[in-house]
């Protein structure tokens, strides 16, 4: 289904993210679980056994593969919002086309944020929110490096506090139920560890869905011309910007 690209209220952003996740749960959960569950299981095993080797392995895998999952997930959500077909395999196969500039931009943003936090905490928080839309900017618009960071800041301009509120509430919506479920799963031997890992992986990606939907909301607000034409423009950009592959027969 094609989603209506228009300005959304605070509640509509969060509700739309829930609807997208619900309607495409198998696809989105599958993308998250492929990477999230193994990493969570290794980290949990390392913590329980006090194994430094497992903890280091889990950290290395997270450093390498979590960005891969984020790229695949963002590609999938953007494709869904622009009414383009997508499978788990398509999303992950598309990662290679943008991963190098994506990862480079991510490292650049992390370095600049670290410097900002070292200088003073407040600038670090400020720029962290300003650059919070850099993922969909890279995937939909194919902008990378400082260009992507400036574009994200442009989109957030005039709505910094609203942006902060959206992401804080989205994190609470995802993490509080996940914490409750994880507490319940902890009483189930063996299987509980797997369920906890799956719950954590899925819950963390809700904020990514919110991020993509909020990106389209900001574009609708600041690029203030005919919304029908804007939607057509964004979908046209997505057709060339989102790096997808043809669905294979196996999928």
Buried (B, 14 or more C-beta within 10 A) or exposed (E): EEBEBBBBEEEBBBEBBBBBBEEBEEBBBBBBBBBBBBBBBBBBBBEEEEBEEBBEBBBEBBEEBBBBBBBBBBBBBBBBBBEBEBBBBBBBBBBEBBBEBBBEBBEBBEEBBEEBBEEEEEBBBBBBBBBBBBBBBBBBBBBBEEBBBBBBBBBBEEBBEBBBEBBEBBBEBBBEEBEEBBEEBEEEEEEBBBBBBBBBBBBBBBBBBBBBBBBBBBBBBBEEEEBEEBBEBBBEBBEEBBBBBEEEEEE
